[in-house]
Amino acid sequence: MPPPPPSFEALAASTSAPPASLAPFPVDAVRGRFPSLARAGPFIYFDNAAGAQAPREVLARVAGHLLDFNVQRGGRYPKSVEVDRVIAAARGRVAMLLGADDPAEVAFGMNATTFIRLVSLALGQTLQAPRDEIIVTDLDHHANISTWLELAKTGARISWWRTRDDHRLHVEDLVPLLSERTRLVACTVVSHALGSRVDVAAVARAAHAVGAEVFLDCVHYTPHASIDVKAWDCDYLVCSGYKAFAPHMGFLWGKRGALERLPTFREEFIPDAPPDKIEAGTFVYENVAGMAAAVDYLDTLGGELDPTAATARARILAAMAGIEAHERDLSRAMLAVLASVGAEVYGVAEPAAVHRRVPTFCFNLPGVEPAVVAQGLAAADIGARDGHMYAPRLMERLGLSMDKGAVRASLVHYNTLGEIDRFAQALGALAK
Ligand SMILES: Cc1ncc(COP(=O)(O)O)c(C=O)c1O
């Protein structure tokens, strides 16, 4: 028997210091690759969870596609042949980003929500007693809850895997929920609202032990750390380009067998095989080209951080290790600022535990409405967000109202400690 894979805690903690071979994170040079950052002048992008900026190669690839190849696939003329090539290449690049071997397991589409709905509609048709249960969580974005709750109308049994008082999902609480009834566990890889990470490899091990499948919402995780669908052993995984330095588009990965079994809608002339059976109609080719360029950006960054990385996958891993290390510095600084103004932080708040989170911070200032805080930050040229974060179940769990919610400041690797200093000043002026 192969030894069990290392625990999430061991893996996460082991990356708390970047590998010695990795160059220091060149945040100024990185920022230079994002033209929108310079164009924004003093404005600070702290709302990256709602969409990150795109590096130069992404802008160039999208514009180049529209300029020279804005035609339909499947024609015999060179421009159309080129679009086919671009899409095939993008599938390969995204598969590599995910750690998948088979590009046909990657489907492109409009966004994450429509993919979750597509899978839930298809999977709903396969639900049969005694295997008719879907487990959802109270940490997830509503896109990965409501789509599954919908299946209750046609007889699915829904069970809830709930967060503990530390605002984290613990796999020990999932295990007793699992049984031969469980068809699927739908959960996030990291909370888009709180930034807390979930041990998804352990989720898959527990779910598979009872013959259930796992659907992972990887939308918020993608810009922050490396994805490995083989090590995680999930069955489906969904991402959105606009959080990952690419334009608006989405992609779904699934194990080939799982995708083959899904009874999806397709016109009769569409092949009954992935990816075609998962891709209804025309998707936005220029944005798929842009997504491939975002992977190229990470590939280049990884090569600079670790010149010994010999393969594209090794360079992606180096890029994400460098990003994670820089983001942990940002997290520690943000937690110190939030503590200094007496903010209530929802989610992981101990500086020693930043490996359990990404730099997405949900908080409230005592006695100050979230809208007033977000407005005050906006007046200081800082883009953050207030509200329910599309997570009504989580708001309820945190004792927050849907109309007010909380404030969220969400950082990515191009953010700096200097920006956090300005955030600290602005927040300090708003605190009572
Ligand atoms: C974790 C998570 N899941 C799902 C979604 C929905 O993604 P999309 O807008 O691509 O449908 C979001 C959007 O912010 C998200 O953060």
PDBQT file of the ligand as one rigid body, heavy atoms in Angstrom, charges set to zero:
ROOT
HETATM    1  C1  LIG A 501     -15.923  31.004  -4.643  1.00  0.00    +0.000 C 
HETATM    2  C2  LIG A 501     -16.781  31.464  -5.772  1.00  0.00    +0.000 A 
HETATM    3  N1  LIG A 501     -17.574  30.598  -6.394  1.00  0.00    +0.000 NA
HETATM    4  C3  LIG A 501     -18.352  30.951  -7.420  1.00  0.00    +0.000 A 
HETATM    5  C4  LIG A 501     -18.382  32.245  -7.871  1.00  0.00    +0.000 A 
HETATM    6  C5  LIG A 501     -19.241  32.588  -9.031  1.00  0.00    +0.000 C 
HETATM    7  O1  LIG A 501     -18.401  32.656 -10.137  1.00  0.00    +0.000 OA
HETATM    8  P1  LIG A 501     -18.902  33.209 -11.530  1.00  0.00    +0.000 P 
HETATM    9  O2  LIG A 501     -19.085  34.676 -11.359  1.00  0.00    +0.000 OA
HETATM   10  O3  LIG A 501     -17.786  32.876 -12.458  1.00  0.00    +0.000 OA
HETATM   11  O4  LIG A 501     -20.157  32.523 -11.873  1.00  0.00    +0.000 OA
HETATM   12  C6  LIG A 501     -17.587  33.203  -7.252  1.00  0.00    +0.000 A 
HETATM   13  C7  LIG A 501     -17.608  34.594  -7.695  1.00  0.00    +0.000 C 
HETATM   14  O5  LIG A 501     -17.140  35.497  -7.086  1.00  0.00    +0.000 OA
HETATM   15  C8  LIG A 501     -16.760  32.799  -6.175  1.00  0.00    +0.000 A 
HETATM   16  O6  LIG A 501     -15.979  33.663  -5.537  1.00  0.00    +0.000 OA
ENDROOT
TORSDOF 0
